[in-house]
Amino acid sequence: MSDRNRESRAFPLIPTDIHVPDSVLADLRRRLALTRLSDDAGNEDWYYGVPRGYLQELVDYWRDGYDWRTAEAEINTFEHYEIDIDGAPIHFMRRPGVGPDPTPLILTHGWPWTFWHWSKVVDMLADPGAHGGDPAEAFDVIVPSFPGFGFSSPLTDRPDLNFWKVADLWHTLMTEVLGHEKYGAAGCDVGALVTAQLGHKYADELYAIHIGSGLKLTLFNGDRAWDFSGGLPVPDDLPDEIRARIVELDSRFAVHLAAHLLAPSTLAHGLSDSPAGMLAWILERWCKWSDNGGDIETVFSRDDLLTHATIYWATNTIGTSIRLYANHNRYPWTPSHDRLPVVQAPTGITFVGYENPPGIGTAERIEHFRASDRAEWYNHVNLTVHDHGGHFIPWEIPGEWVGDLRRTFRGRRRPAATGIH
């Protein structure tokens, strides 16, 4: 259905620019000037976590060199909207699609992401013709801040939100607020779980979904959701390289999951009071989870790191972002139907080599997934793996991510009867 024949109407919300008050930025600089870091001798190799020397450099730059207003101006080259849905304040960024019939698409980030982690792919998705692509594959791109993250705050009336509850908010946003009868969805990290839940509960109203992992929606259910091994020891008879890979992956995620699931508020009190402490906590994840070859600034420049950190700090959302993990476990996922596959929407998945399971190389990654008990959860139609790229896929390898997503939706875009164009 062409634009000429499609019933069109104006976008139903009024855009509002992002603006952090001067007083918040001044308070941040004062706190950074009063930073007291711990004695950290012997940690130049990061063995004990983020070393004092590098953190001090970032703190000094955050105080005296980094310019939030420059970042804010770039952020405001996109449209921004704010709305309340079922008691949850929702901020989202939008780039209207440029093409004959753009498909509505909602992108969901994870932790410690912000909505801005999608910024490298939004224009390619919205205006493929300007980036060497086919205008017929344009998307109308909606990028929310996850509730409790950044500008989707505070969660005073919805302290219970988790991934499957957020999926309901997204469906309300896309269908009731924005008026789309069908739409697409994509996500990474916990955003992949939100997206998979959309593909499970609302499959008939999804063209397709694309995610950065193929995890079960029961991932956070159970008494030991904070422990990937479920309390089982690493077997003694494993080959050395497989054992080393297990230990490496555990070191990436163990403290993160345990702290967030078991004591989120205790941790949050300290991180909400100290910008340096907050930066250290999320910096370690950016460093350990990205495919950076030992140099985080090959993936995130200092300005990039501090833009994301300032979004967390200025909105005082580090605590509600962390609590999300505990809510996944406190309010366990339950199925909306008993059909198989569990996620019935056509699903594309992008895998990256940096997150290969122990003993599995990139060449075997797809077949390893097909043989696993996770594959039967998804109506997977497009599985792709890349040698390069870590946990922040659309930021680290944006071109590859966009190409993968386009293949997932190719041939699956059906004209909707109504929508916004």
C-alpha positions in Angstrom: 0.0 0.0 0.0 1.5 3.3 -1.1 1.7 6.4 1.0 -0.8 8.0 -1.4 -3.4 5.3 -0.7 -2.7 4.8 3.0 -4.7 6.7 5.6 -2.1 9.1 7.2 -2.3 11.3 10.2 0.1 13.5 12.2 2.3 12.0 14.9 0.1 12.1 18.0 2.6 13.5 20.4 4.5 16.8 20.7 8.3 16.5 20.8 10.3 17.8 23.7 14.0 18.4 23.7 16.2 16.7 26.2 17.6 19.3 28.7 19.6 18.7 31.9 19.3 21.7 34.2 22.5 23.7 34.8 22.1 23.1 38.6 22.4 19.3 38.0 25.6 19.7 36.0 27.1 22.1 38.6 26.3 19.7 41.4 28.0 16.9 39.3 31.2 19.0 38.9 31.2 19.7 42.7 30.9 16.1 43.5 33.6 15.1 41.0 36.0 17.7 42.6 35.4 16.1 46.0 36.1 12.6 44.8 38.0 10.4 47.2 39.3 7.2 45.5 40.6 4.1 47.4 44.2 3.1 47.7 44.6 0.7 44.8 48.3 -0.2 44.6 49.1 -3.2 42.5 46.0 -3.0 40.2 47.6 -1.7 37.1 46.6 -4.9 35.3 42.9 -4.6 36.3 43.1 -7.8 38.3 41.0 -6.3 41.1 38.6 -4.3 38.9 38.8 -0.8 37.5 42.1 0.7 38.5 42.4 4.0 40.3 44.7 5.6 37.7 42.3 5.2 34.7 39.2 6.1 36.8 41.0 9.2 38.0 41.7 10.3 34.5 38.0 9.9 33.5 36.8 11.7 36.7 39.1 14.6 35.9 38.0 14.8 32.3 34.3 14.5 33.3 34.8 17.5 35.7 37.0 19.8 33.5 36.9 18.6 29.9 33.7 16.8 29.0 30.9 19.0 27.5 27.4 17.6 28.1 25.8 20.4 26.2 27.6 19.3 23.0 26.3 15.8 23.5 22.9 17.1 24.4 22.8 19.1 21.1 23.6 16.0 19.1 21.0 14.0 21.0 18.4 16.6 20.2 19.0 16.3 16.4 16.5 13.4 16.9 12.9 13.8 18.0 12.2 13.1 21.7 8.8 12.4 23.4 7.6 11.8 26.9 4.4 9.9 27.9 3.0 8.1 30.8 1.7 4.5 30.2 0.1 2.6 33.0 1.9 4.7 35.7 5.3 4.4 34.0 7.0 7.5 32.6 8.3 6.7 29.1 10.8 8.7 27.1 11.5 7.7 23.6 13.6 9.0 20.7 12.2 8.8 17.1 13.6 9.0 13.6 10.8 9.1 11.0 11.3 6.6 8.2 12.3 7.9 4.7 10.9 5.6 2.1 7.7 4.6 0.3 6.2 2.7 3.2 8.4 2.6 6.4 7.8 -0.2 8.8 7.4 0.8 12.5 10.2 -0.6 14.6 10.9 -0.4 18.3 14.4 -0.9 19.6 15.1 -1.9 23.3 18.4 -1.5 25.1 19.8 -3.3 28.1 22.1 -2.6 31.0 24.4 -0.6 31.4 23.1 0.8 28.1 21.1 3.9 27.4 18.8 4.7 24.5 21.8 6.4 22.9 23.6 3.1 22.4 21.2 2.8 19.4 22.3 6.1 17.9 24.7 4.5 15.4 22.1 2.4 13.7 19.0 4.7 13.8 19.7 6.7 10.6 20.7 3.6 8.6 17.4 2.0 9.6 15.3 5.0 9.0 16.8 6.3 5.8 18.5 3.4 4.0 18.6 5.2 0.8 21.1 7.7 2.3 23.3 4.9 3.4 23.6 2.8 0.2 20.4 0.8 1.0 17.0 0.3 -0.5 14.4 3.0 0.6 11.8 0.2 0.5 13.5 -1.2 3.6 13.0 2.0 5.7 11.8 1.8 9.3 10.0 4.4 11.4 12.3 4.0 14.4 11.2 4.3 18.0 13.9 4.1 20.7 12.6 4.2 24.2 14.7 4.6 27.4 14.0 1.4 29.3 11.7 2.3 32.3 14.0 3.2 35.2 16.8 4.1 32.9 17.7 7.7 32.0 14.8 9.9 31.1 12.1 7.2 31.6 12.0 8.0 35.3 11.3 8.1 38.2 9.5 4.8 38.7 7.7 6.0 41.9 4.5 4.3 40.9 5.9 1.2 39.1 8.8 -0.2 41.2 7.8 -3.7 40.0 8.8 -3.4 36.4 10.8 -6.2 34.7 11.3 -7.3 31.1 7.9 -9.0 30.5 6.0 -6.1 32.1 7.9 -3.7 29.9 6.9 -5.7 26.8 3.2 -4.9 27.7 4.1 -1.1 27.9 5.8 -1.3 24.5 2.9 -3.0 22.9 0.6 -0.3 24.3 2.9 2.4 23.0 3.1 1.0 19.5 -0.5 0.0 19.1 -2.7 2.2 21.3 -0.6 5.4 21.5 1.1 5.4 18.0 -1.7 3.5 16.2 0.2 0.7 14.5 -1.7 -2.5 13.9 1.6 -4.3 13.3 5.2 -3.4 13.9 8.6 -4.9 14.3 10.9 -5.1 17.3 14.6 -5.6 18.1 16.8 -5.6 21.1 19.9 -6.7 22.9 20.8 -7.8 26.4 17.6 -7.5 28.5 16.2 -5.7 25.6 16.3 -9.0 23.8 14.2 -10.5 26.5 11.6 -7.7 26.1 11.6 -8.2 22.4 11.3 -12.0 22.7 8.3 -11.5 25.1 6.7 -9.3 22.4 7.3 -12.1 19.9 5.8 -14.6 22.4 2.7 -12.7 23.7 1.9 -10.6 20.7 3.2 -12.6 17.8 0.2 -11.9 15.5 0.9 -8.2 15.8 4.6 -8.4 15.0 6.0 -8.6 11.5 9.2 -10.1 13.0 11.8 -9.5 15.7 15.6 -9.4 15.7 17.7 -9.9 18.9 21.3 -10.1 20.0 20.9 -13.4 21.8 18.7 -16.4 21.9 18.0 -16.9 25.6 15.1 -18.6 27.3 12.5 -16.3 28.8 12.9 -18.3 32.0 16.5 -17.1 32.3 15.8 -15.3 35.6 13.4 -17.8 37.2 14.5 -19.9 40.1 16.3 -19.7 43.4 19.8 -19.2 41.9 19.1 -16.9 39.0 22.3 -15.0 40.0 24.5 -18.0 39.3 24.7 -19.3 35.7 26.0 -22.6 36.9 23.1 -23.1 39.3 25.7 -23.9 42.0 27.4 -26.7 40.1 31.2 -26.8 40.3 33.3 -26.7 37.1 34.1 -30.3 36.2 37.8 -31.2 36.8 38.2 -33.2 33.6 37.5 -30.4 31.1 40.2 -29.4 28.6 42.2 -26.5 29.8 41.0 -24.1 27.1 37.3 -24.9 27.9 37.9 -24.5 31.6 39.6 -21.2 31.1 36.7 -20.0 28.9 34.2 -20.9 31.6 36.2 -19.0 34.2 36.6 -16.0 31.9 32.8 -15.8 31.3 32.1 -16.2 35.0 34.4 -13.4 35.8 32.5 -11.1 33.4 29.1 -11.7 34.9 29.2 -13.3 38.3 29.6 -10.2 40.5 27.2 -8.2 38.2 24.4 -10.7 38.5 24.9 -11.5 42.2 24.9 -7.9 43.3 22.1 -6.8 41.1 19.8 -9.7 42.0 20.6 -10.0 45.7 21.2 -6.5 47.0 20.3 -3.8 44.4 19.3 -1.1 46.8 22.3 -1.5 49.0 24.6 -1.0 46.0 22.4 1.8 44.6 22.7 4.0 47.7 26.5 4.3 47.2 26.4 4.7 43.5 23.7 7.3 43.6 25.8 9.4 46.0 29.1 9.2 44.1 29.4 9.9 40.4 32.9 8.4 40.5 31.6 5.2 42.1 28.7 5.0 39.6 31.1 5.4 36.8 33.5 2.7 38.1 30.6 0.2 38.4 29.3 0.6 34.9 32.8 1.2 33.4 33.9 -2.2 34.3 30.9 -3.7 32.4 31.7 -1.6 29.3 35.3 -2.7 29.5 34.7 -6.4 30.1 31.7 -6.9 27.9 32.9 -5.1 24.7 35.3 -6.6 22.2 37.9 -3.9 22.7 41.2 -5.8 22.6 42.2 -4.5 26.0 41.5 -0.8 25.2 38.0 0.4 25.9 38.6 3.6 24.0 38.7 1.7 20.7 35.0 1.1 21.2 33.8 4.0 23.4 35.7 7.3 23.3 35.9 9.2 26.6 33.1 11.4 25.5 31.0 8.4 24.6 31.6 6.8 28.1 30.7 10.1 29.8 27.6 10.8 27.7 26.1 7.5 28.8 27.3 8.0 32.4 25.9 11.5 32.5 22.5 10.2 31.4 22.4 7.8 34.3 23.7 10.5 36.8 21.6 13.4 35.7 18.4 11.3 36.1 19.5 9.5 39.2 18.5 6.2 37.7 21.4 3.9 38.5 19.3 2.4 41.3 16.1 1.7 39.4 18.2 0.3 36.5 19.9 -2.1 38.8 16.7 -3.2 40.6 15.4 -4.4 37.2 17.4 -7.6 37.7 15.8 -8.4 41.0 12.4 -7.8 39.6 13.0 -10.4 36.8 13.4 -12.9 39.6 10.9 -11.6 42.1 8.1 -11.6 39.5 9.0 -14.8 37.4 8.1 -15.1 33.8 5.1 -17.3 33.0 3.9 -18.2 29.5 1.0 -16.5 27.8 0.2 -19.6 25.7 1.4 -23.2 25.4 2.1 -23.2 21.7 5.5 -24.1 20.2 7.8 -22.4 19.5 7.4 -20.3 22.6 8.3 -17.2 20.6 6.3 -17.5 17.4 7.1 -14.3 15.7 9.7 -14.8 12.9 13.0 -14.2 14.7 16.5 -13.2 13.6 19.4 -13.5 15.9 22.9 -12.0 15.7 25.7 -13.8 17.5 29.2 -12.4 18.1 32.4 -14.2 18.6 33.4 -12.4 21.8 30.5 -14.2 23.5 31.0 -17.7 22.1 30.3 -20.4 24.6 33.2 -22.5 26.0 34.6 -24.8 23.4 32.6 -23.3 20.5 34.2 -21.3 17.8 32.5 -18.7 15.6 32.2 -21.3 12.7 30.3 -23.6 14.9 28.2 -21.0 16.7 25.0 -21.3 14.7 24.9 -25.1 14.6 25.6 -25.1 18.3 22.6 -22.9 18.9 20.4 -25.1 16.5 21.4 -28.2 18.6 20.7 -26.5 21.9 17.4 -26.5 23.9 17.2 -22.7 23.4 16.6 -23.0 19.6 13.3 -24.7 20.0 12.0 -21.6 21.9 12.2 -19.5 18.7 10.7 -19.4 15.3 14.2 -18.5 14.0 14.4 -17.5 10.4 17.8 -15.8 10.2 20.8 -16.8 12.2 24.0 -14.8 11.7 27.4 -14.8 13.5 30.2 -12.3 13.3 33.9 -12.8 14.4 34.1 -9.3 15.8 31.8 -7.5 18.2 30.9 -7.8 21.8 27.9 -7.3 24.0 27.0 -3.9 22.7 26.4 -5.1 19.1 24.6 -2.2 17.5 27.3 0.2 18.9 30.3 -2.0 18.1 29.3 -3.4 14.7 26.4 -1.2 13.6 26.7 -2.0 9.9 26.6 -5.7 10.5 23.7 -5.4 12.9 21.6 -3.3 10.4 22.3 -5.8 7.6 21.3 -8.7 9.8 18.1 -7.0 10.9 17.1 -6.1 7.3 17.5 -9.7 6.3 15.2 -10.8 9.1 12.4 -8.4 7.9 12.9 -8.9 4.2 9.8 -10.4 2.7 7.9 -10.1 6.0 6.6 -6.6 5.8 2.9 -6.6 5.1 1.1 -3.3 4.7 -0.9 -2.3 7.8 -4.3 -0.8 7.6 -3.5 2.1 9.7 -0.4 3.8 11.0 1.7 7.0 11.2 3.7 8.1 8.2 
